[in-house]
Amino acid sequence: MKQFIQMLFFILFCSTVFAQSSSSKGDNLRDEGKLEAAIEAYKSQYLKLSNDWQNTYNLACAYALTFQVDSAYYYLEISLKNDNSLWVLADADFYGLTEDNRWSIIEENQLDKFQKSKGVLDKPEYAKELLNLILKDQALDYYIDQAKGYYIKQGHIPQWYYPLGEFKKQIVKENYKKMQQLIEEYGWPKYSTVGKLAADAPLLIINHHEDDKIREKYLSQIKQSCLDEEGSCMEFAKIQDRILVNDNKLQIYGMQFRYNMDRALEPFPIKDPEYVDERRAKIGLEPLKQYLKRKINYDWTVTQKKHN
């Protein structure tokens, strides 16, 4: 049970690559775990409005999650026609496509379009490797998230969670080893050298490692990158709070959650909670009330103060 809850925490604290502002019928079916029905809903929308690129992209995602590789590639290539971002290269939905030769074409095309639009990266190959680590890091998250929903509704762990949890741990270990090799070769990644998305890859991997000594080892570097605006302050806050919570101490940014007796999420206890927004503002984070409402639909009611 403890390992299961820890794994669910990992999913909750990941940086989601594609957050949708509104949900369609297909999105709702996907969230419910009804992937085949979601595919039909997305396809129906595609036939009505073929230039709805987000819907077409989501259709490709659903096909990829069901390992229907050819169909996934067909719709993915259509959806990326006018897309010059690197988001797709870090999207865990496409983990099942990465062993196909067509994936390297997707990588090269998106990197080329991104650099023509946003400017040439100092280390494009490093960026590509880091984006691949993010994709792998969050592989299986959709399926494990379904286990979270099952636990919340049923009150016990589904039997199919266990092999996924073990495979997830294996991915984390392999990614950490690869991350070390990349940092040794290229140095610590920065926003200015590999782009914002790619530079956050080590932070995700370090946060998901089972050993707090690893997080403590890199914490000063992660904090400095945050202060230098060369790395994510959000991920720094998550890692800092996780170290504290795992050591049975009060967290300071409110980034770590637990299940209460009603199987609803709430933040772990926070040090001087009336000053948490002041601490968050110093590293550029939104007020905790907004974050908790958006992240876990939790109503934070502690009145905030500021030091004189």
The 8 nearest C-alpha neighbors of each residue, nearest first, counted from 0:
[[1, 3, 2, 4, 156, 5, 155, 6],
 [2, 0, 4, 3, 5, 6, 7, 8],
 [3, 1, 5, 4, 0, 6, 164, 7],
 [2, 4, 0, 6, 1, 5, 7, 164],
 [3, 5, 7, 1, 6, 2, 0, 8],
 [6, 4, 8, 2, 7, 3, 1, 9],
 [7, 5, 9, 3, 8, 4, 2, 10],
 [6, 8, 4, 10, 9, 5, 11, 3],
 [7, 9, 5, 11, 6, 10, 12, 4],
 [10, 8, 6, 7, 12, 11, 207, 13],
 [11, 9, 7, 8, 13, 12, 140, 6],
 [10, 12, 8, 9, 13, 7, 14, 256],
 [11, 13, 9, 10, 8, 14, 237, 255],
 [14, 12, 10, 11, 15, 9, 203, 137],
 [15, 13, 16, 12, 203, 234, 11, 10],
 [14, 16, 17, 13, 18, 90, 12, 137],
 [17, 15, 90, 14, 18, 86, 89, 91],
 [16, 18, 15, 19, 90, 86, 87, 14],
 [19, 17, 15, 16, 20, 21, 14, 22],
 [18, 20, 21, 17, 22, 26, 53, 23],
 [19, 21, 18, 22, 17, 23, 53, 26],
 [22, 20, 19, 23, 26, 18, 27, 24],
 [23, 21, 26, 27, 24, 19, 20, 25],
 [22, 24, 26, 25, 27, 21, 41, 54],
 [23, 25, 27, 26, 28, 40, 22, 37],
 [24, 26, 37, 40, 28, 23, 41, 27],
 [27, 25, 23, 29, 24, 22, 28, 30],
 [26, 28, 30, 24, 29, 25, 31, 23],
 [29, 27, 31, 37, 25, 33, 30, 26],
 [28, 30, 26, 32, 34, 31, 27, 33],
 [31, 29, 27, 32, 28, 26, 33, 145],
 [30, 32, 28, 29, 33, 27, 145, 34],
 [31, 33, 29, 30, 34, 28, 145, 142],
 [34, 32, 28, 29, 36, 31, 35, 37],
 [33, 35, 37, 29, 36, 32, 38, 61],
 [34, 36, 38, 37, 33, 39, 61, 65],
 [35, 37, 39, 38, 34, 33, 40, 28],
 [38, 36, 25, 34, 40, 28, 35, 39],
 [39, 37, 35, 41, 36, 40, 58, 42],
 [38, 40, 42, 36, 37, 41, 43, 35],
 [41, 39, 25, 37, 43, 38, 42, 36],
 [40, 42, 44, 38, 43, 25, 58, 39],
 [43, 41, 45, 39, 44, 40, 38, 46],
 [42, 44, 40, 46, 45, 41, 39, 47],
 [45, 43, 47, 41, 42, 46, 48, 40],
 [44, 46, 49, 42, 48, 47, 43, 41],
 [47, 45, 43, 44, 48, 49, 42, 41],
 [48, 46, 44, 45, 49, 43, 42, 50],
 [49, 47, 45, 50, 46, 51, 44, 43],
 [48, 50, 45, 51, 46, 47, 55, 52],
 [51, 49, 52, 48, 45, 55, 78, 54],
 [52, 50, 54, 49, 53, 48, 55, 45],
 [51, 53, 55, 78, 50, 54, 56, 49],
 [54, 52, 56, 55, 51, 57, 78, 58],
 [55, 53, 57, 56, 52, 51, 58, 41],
 [56, 54, 58, 52, 57, 53, 78, 74],
 [55, 57, 53, 59, 78, 58, 54, 75],
 [58, 56, 60, 54, 59, 55, 53, 61],
 [57, 59, 55, 61, 60, 56, 41, 38],
 [58, 60, 71, 56, 75, 74, 62, 57],
 [61, 59, 57, 63, 58, 62, 92, 64],
 [62, 60, 64, 58, 63, 59, 38, 57],
 [61, 63, 71, 67, 59, 65, 60, 64],
 [62, 64, 66, 60, 71, 65, 61, 93],
 [63, 65, 61, 66, 62, 92, 60, 93],
 [64, 66, 62, 63, 67, 61, 34, 35],
 [67, 65, 63, 68, 64, 95, 62, 96],
 [68, 66, 62, 65, 63, 70, 69, 71],
 [67, 69, 71, 66, 70, 63, 72, 96],
 [70, 68, 72, 71, 67, 73, 62, 66],
 [71, 69, 73, 72, 68, 67, 62, 74],
 [70, 72, 59, 62, 68, 63, 69, 73],
 [73, 71, 75, 69, 70, 74, 76, 68],
 [72, 74, 70, 71, 75, 76, 69, 77],
 [75, 73, 77, 59, 76, 72, 71, 55],
 [76, 74, 72, 78, 59, 77, 73, 56],
 [75, 77, 79, 74, 78, 73, 72, 80],
 [78, 76, 74, 75, 80, 79, 73, 55],
 [77, 79, 52, 75, 56, 55, 76, 80],
 [80, 78, 82, 76, 81, 77, 75, 83],
 [79, 81, 77, 78, 82, 76, 83, 52],
 [82, 80, 79, 83, 78, 52, 77, 112],
 [81, 83, 79, 84, 80, 78, 109, 112],
 [82, 84, 113, 112, 109, 81, 116, 85],
 [85, 83, 113, 86, 82, 109, 112, 87],
 [84, 86, 87, 88, 109, 113, 110, 83],
 [87, 85, 88, 89, 84, 90, 16, 17],
 [86, 88, 90, 89, 85, 84, 93, 109],
 [89, 87, 86, 85, 90, 130, 106, 131],
 [90, 88, 134, 130, 133, 87, 86, 131],
 [89, 91, 87, 134, 92, 88, 93, 16],
 [92, 90, 134, 138, 93, 94, 137, 89],
 [93, 91, 90, 60, 94, 64, 63, 138],
 [92, 94, 91, 96, 95, 63, 90, 60],
 [95, 93, 91, 96, 97, 92, 138, 134],
 [94, 96, 93, 97, 66, 63, 98, 64],
 [97, 95, 93, 94, 99, 98, 68, 102],
 [96, 98, 99, 102, 94, 95, 93, 100],
 [99, 97, 96, 100, 95, 102, 94, 101],
 [98, 100, 101, 97, 96, 102, 103, 95],
 [101, 99, 102, 103, 98, 104, 97, 96],
 [102, 100, 104, 99, 103, 105, 72, 97],
 [101, 103, 105, 104, 100, 97, 99, 106],
 [104, 102, 106, 105, 101, 100, 107, 97],
 [103, 105, 107, 101, 102, 106, 108, 100],
 [104, 106, 102, 108, 103, 107, 109, 101],
 [107, 105, 103, 104, 109, 108, 110, 102],
 [108, 106, 110, 104, 109, 105, 111, 103],
 [107, 109, 111, 105, 110, 106, 104, 112],
 [110, 108, 112, 111, 106, 107, 113, 83],
 [111, 109, 113, 107, 112, 108, 106, 114],
 [110, 112, 108, 109, 114, 113, 107, 115],
 [113, 111, 83, 109, 115, 110, 114, 108],
 [112, 114, 83, 110, 116, 84, 111, 115],
 [115, 113, 118, 119, 117, 116, 111, 112],
 [114, 116, 112, 113, 118, 117, 111, 119],
 [115, 117, 113, 114, 118, 112, 83, 111],
 [118, 116, 114, 113, 115, 119, 112, 120],
 [117, 119, 114, 115, 116, 120, 113, 121],
 [118, 120, 114, 121, 115, 117, 123, 113],
 [121, 119, 123, 122, 193, 192, 118, 114],
 [120, 122, 192, 123, 119, 193, 191, 125],
 [121, 123, 125, 120, 124, 193, 192, 126],
 [124, 122, 126, 120, 125, 127, 121, 193],
 [125, 123, 127, 126, 122, 128, 129, 193],
 [124, 126, 128, 122, 123, 127, 129, 193],
 [127, 125, 123, 193, 129, 124, 197, 128],
 [126, 128, 124, 130, 125, 129, 123, 131],
 [129, 127, 125, 131, 126, 130, 124, 132],
 [130, 128, 132, 126, 197, 131, 127, 200],
 [131, 129, 89, 133, 197, 127, 132, 128],
 [130, 132, 134, 128, 129, 133, 89, 135],
 [131, 133, 129, 135, 130, 134, 136, 174],
 [134, 132, 136, 130, 89, 131, 200, 135],
 [135, 133, 89, 91, 131, 90, 132, 136],
 [134, 136, 138, 132, 137, 133, 131, 91],
 [137, 135, 133, 134, 138, 132, 171, 204],
 [136, 138, 140, 91, 135, 134, 139, 133],
 [137, 139, 91, 135, 140, 136, 94, 134],
 [138, 140, 142, 141, 143, 137, 167, 163],
 [141, 139, 143, 137, 142, 138, 144, 10],
 [142, 140, 144, 139, 143, 145, 138, 92],
 [141, 143, 145, 144, 139, 140, 146, 163],
 [144, 142, 146, 140, 145, 141, 139, 147],
 [145, 143, 147, 141, 146, 142, 140, 148],
 [144, 146, 142, 148, 143, 147, 149, 141],
 [147, 145, 143, 149, 144, 148, 150, 160],
 [146, 148, 144, 150, 145, 149, 151, 7],
 [149, 147, 145, 151, 146, 150, 152, 144],
 [148, 150, 146, 152, 147, 151, 153, 145],
 [151, 149, 154, 147, 155, 153, 148, 156],
 [150, 152, 148, 149, 154, 262, 153, 147],
 [153, 151, 149, 150, 154, 148, 155, 262],
 [152, 154, 150, 155, 149, 151, 156, 148],
 [155, 153, 150, 151, 152, 156, 149, 262],
 [156, 154, 150, 153, 157, 149, 151, 152],
 [155, 157, 150, 158, 154, 160, 146, 149],
 [158, 156, 159, 160, 146, 155, 149, 150],
 [159, 157, 160, 161, 156, 162, 146, 155],
 [160, 158, 157, 161, 162, 163, 146, 156],
 [159, 161, 163, 158, 157, 162, 164, 146],
 [160, 162, 164, 163, 159, 158, 165, 157],
 [163, 161, 165, 164, 160, 166, 159, 167],
 [164, 162, 166, 160, 161, 165, 167, 143],
 [165, 163, 167, 161, 162, 166, 160, 168],
 [164, 166, 162, 168, 167, 163, 161, 169],
 [165, 167, 169, 163, 168, 164, 162, 170],
 [168, 166, 164, 170, 165, 169, 163, 171],
 [169, 167, 171, 165, 170, 166, 172, 164],
 [168, 170, 166, 172, 167, 171, 173, 165],
 [169, 171, 167, 173, 168, 172, 174, 166],
 [172, 170, 168, 174, 169, 173, 175, 167],
 [171, 173, 175, 169, 174, 170, 168, 176],
 [174, 172, 170, 176, 175, 171, 169, 177],
 [175, 173, 177, 171, 176, 172, 178, 170],
 [174, 176, 178, 172, 177, 173, 171, 204],
 [175, 177, 173, 179, 174, 178, 172, 180],
 [176, 178, 174, 180, 175, 179, 181, 173],
 [179, 177, 175, 181, 180, 176, 174, 182],
 [180, 178, 182, 176, 177, 181, 183, 175],
 [181, 179, 177, 183, 178, 182, 184, 176],
 [180, 182, 184, 178, 183, 179, 185, 177],
 [181, 183, 186, 185, 179, 184, 187, 180],
 [182, 184, 180, 181, 186, 185, 179, 187],
 [183, 185, 181, 182, 186, 180, 179, 187],
 [186, 184, 182, 181, 183, 187, 125, 188],
 [187, 185, 182, 183, 184, 188, 181, 189],
 [186, 188, 182, 189, 185, 183, 198, 181],
 [189, 187, 198, 186, 193, 192, 190, 182],
 [190, 188, 229, 191, 192, 198, 193, 230],
 [189, 191, 194, 195, 229, 192, 198, 193],
 [190, 192, 189, 194, 193, 229, 195, 121],
 [193, 191, 121, 189, 190, 122, 120, 194],
 [194, 192, 126, 122, 190, 120, 197, 198],
 [195, 193, 190, 196, 197, 191, 192, 198],
 [196, 194, 190, 198, 197, 199, 193, 230],
 [195, 197, 198, 194, 199, 130, 200, 86],
 [196, 198, 130, 129, 126, 199, 200, 195],
 [197, 199, 188, 195, 189, 200, 196, 190],
 [198, 200, 202, 197, 201, 196, 231, 230],
 [199, 201, 133, 203, 202, 198, 197, 129],
 [202, 200, 204, 203, 199, 205, 178, 198],
 [203, 201, 205, 199, 200, 204, 206, 234],
 [204, 202, 206, 200, 201, 205, 207, 199],
 [203, 205, 201, 207, 206, 202, 175, 208],
 [204, 206, 202, 208, 207, 203, 214, 201],
 [207, 205, 203, 204, 208, 238, 202, 214],
 [206, 208, 204, 205, 9, 203, 209, 171],
 [207, 209, 205, 210, 206, 204, 171, 213],
 [208, 210, 207, 211, 206, 168, 213, 171],
 [211, 209, 212, 208, 213, 214, 207, 205],
 [212, 210, 214, 213, 215, 242, 209, 208],
 [211, 213, 215, 210, 214, 216, 217, 242],
 [214, 212, 216, 211, 215, 210, 217, 205],
 [215, 213, 211, 216, 212, 217, 205, 218],
 [214, 216, 212, 218, 213, 217, 211, 242],
 [217, 215, 213, 214, 218, 212, 219, 211],
 [216, 218, 220, 214, 215, 219, 221, 213],
 [217, 219, 221, 215, 220, 214, 216, 222],
 [220, 218, 222, 221, 217, 223, 216, 215],
 [221, 219, 223, 217, 222, 218, 224, 216],
 [220, 222, 218, 224, 219, 223, 235, 217],
 [223, 221, 225, 219, 224, 220, 235, 218],
 [222, 224, 226, 220, 225, 221, 227, 219],
 [223, 225, 230, 229, 227, 221, 222, 226],
 [224, 226, 232, 230, 222, 228, 223, 227],
 [227, 225, 223, 228, 224, 222, 282, 229],
 [226, 228, 224, 229, 225, 223, 230, 222],
 [229, 227, 225, 226, 230, 224, 231, 190],
 [228, 230, 224, 190, 189, 227, 225, 191],
 [231, 229, 224, 225, 228, 190, 189, 232],
 [230, 232, 233, 234, 225, 235, 199, 229],
 [231, 233, 225, 235, 234, 282, 236, 230],
 [234, 232, 236, 231, 235, 237, 284, 282],
 [233, 235, 237, 236, 231, 232, 238, 202],
 [234, 236, 232, 238, 233, 237, 221, 222],
 [237, 235, 239, 233, 234, 238, 240, 232],
 [238, 236, 234, 254, 240, 235, 239, 241],
 [237, 239, 241, 235, 240, 236, 206, 234],
 [240, 238, 236, 242, 241, 237, 235, 243],
 [241, 239, 250, 243, 237, 242, 238, 236],
 [240, 242, 238, 244, 243, 239, 245, 237],
 [241, 243, 245, 239, 240, 244, 211, 238],
 [242, 244, 248, 240, 246, 241, 245, 250],
 [243, 245, 247, 241, 248, 246, 242, 250],
 [246, 244, 242, 247, 243, 241, 248, 211],
 [245, 247, 243, 244, 248, 242, 241, 249],
 [248, 246, 244, 245, 243, 249, 242, 250],
 [249, 247, 243, 244, 246, 250, 245, 242],
 [250, 248, 269, 270, 268, 244, 243, 251],
 [249, 251, 269, 240, 243, 270, 244, 252],
 [250, 252, 270, 269, 253, 240, 249, 275],
 [251, 253, 254, 275, 250, 279, 236, 240],
 [254, 252, 255, 251, 266, 250, 269, 287],
 [253, 255, 237, 252, 240, 236, 256, 266],
 [254, 256, 266, 253, 267, 241, 240, 237],
 [257, 255, 266, 265, 267, 264, 254, 258],
 [256, 258, 264, 265, 266, 267, 259, 255],
 [257, 259, 264, 262, 263, 265, 260, 256],
 [258, 260, 262, 261, 263, 264, 257, 265],
 [259, 261, 262, 258, 263, 264, 257, 265],
 [260, 262, 263, 259, 258, 264, 151, 154],
 [263, 261, 258, 259, 260, 151, 264, 154],
 [264, 262, 258, 261, 259, 265, 260, 151],
 [265, 263, 258, 257, 256, 259, 295, 262],
 [264, 266, 256, 257, 258, 267, 297, 263],
 [267, 265, 256, 255, 253, 257, 268, 264],
 [266, 268, 256, 255, 257, 269, 265, 250],
 [269, 267, 249, 266, 250, 270, 253, 272],
 [270, 268, 250, 249, 272, 251, 253, 271],
 [269, 271, 249, 272, 251, 250, 268, 275],
 [272, 270, 273, 274, 269, 275, 251, 249],
 [271, 273, 275, 274, 269, 270, 301, 303],
 [272, 274, 303, 271, 304, 275, 302, 301],
 [275, 273, 277, 272, 304, 276, 271, 303],
 [274, 276, 272, 278, 277, 273, 252, 279],
 [277, 275, 279, 286, 278, 274, 280, 287],
 [276, 278, 280, 274, 275, 279, 305, 281],
 [279, 277, 275, 276, 281, 280, 274, 252],
 [278, 280, 276, 284, 281, 277, 282, 252],
 [279, 281, 283, 277, 284, 282, 278, 276],
 [282, 280, 278, 279, 283, 277, 284, 276],
 [283, 281, 280, 279, 284, 232, 226, 278],
 [282, 284, 280, 281, 279, 285, 232, 233],
 [285, 283, 279, 280, 282, 286, 233, 232],
 [284, 286, 287, 290, 280, 283, 279, 289],
 [287, 285, 276, 288, 289, 290, 284, 279],
 [286, 288, 290, 289, 291, 276, 285, 253],
 [289, 287, 299, 291, 286, 290, 292, 298],
 [290, 288, 292, 287, 286, 291, 293, 285],
 [289, 291, 287, 293, 292, 288, 294, 286],
 [292, 290, 294, 297, 293, 288, 295, 289],
 [293, 291, 296, 297, 289, 290, 294, 295],
 [292, 294, 290, 291, 296, 295, 289, 297],
 [293, 295, 291, 292, 290, 296, 297, 289],
 [294, 296, 297, 291, 292, 293, 264, 265],
 [297, 295, 292, 293, 294, 291, 298, 264],
 [296, 298, 292, 291, 295, 299, 265, 264],
 [299, 297, 292, 300, 296, 288, 291, 289],
 [298, 300, 288, 301, 297, 291, 287, 292],
 [299, 301, 298, 302, 288, 303, 297, 273],
 [302, 300, 299, 273, 303, 272, 288, 274],
 [303, 301, 273, 300, 304, 272, 274, 299],
 [304, 302, 273, 274, 301, 276, 305, 275],
 [303, 305, 274, 273, 302, 306, 277, 276],
 [306, 304, 277, 274, 307, 303, 273, 276],
 [307, 305, 304, 274, 277, 273, 303, 278],
 [306, 305, 304, 277, 274, 303, 278, 273]]
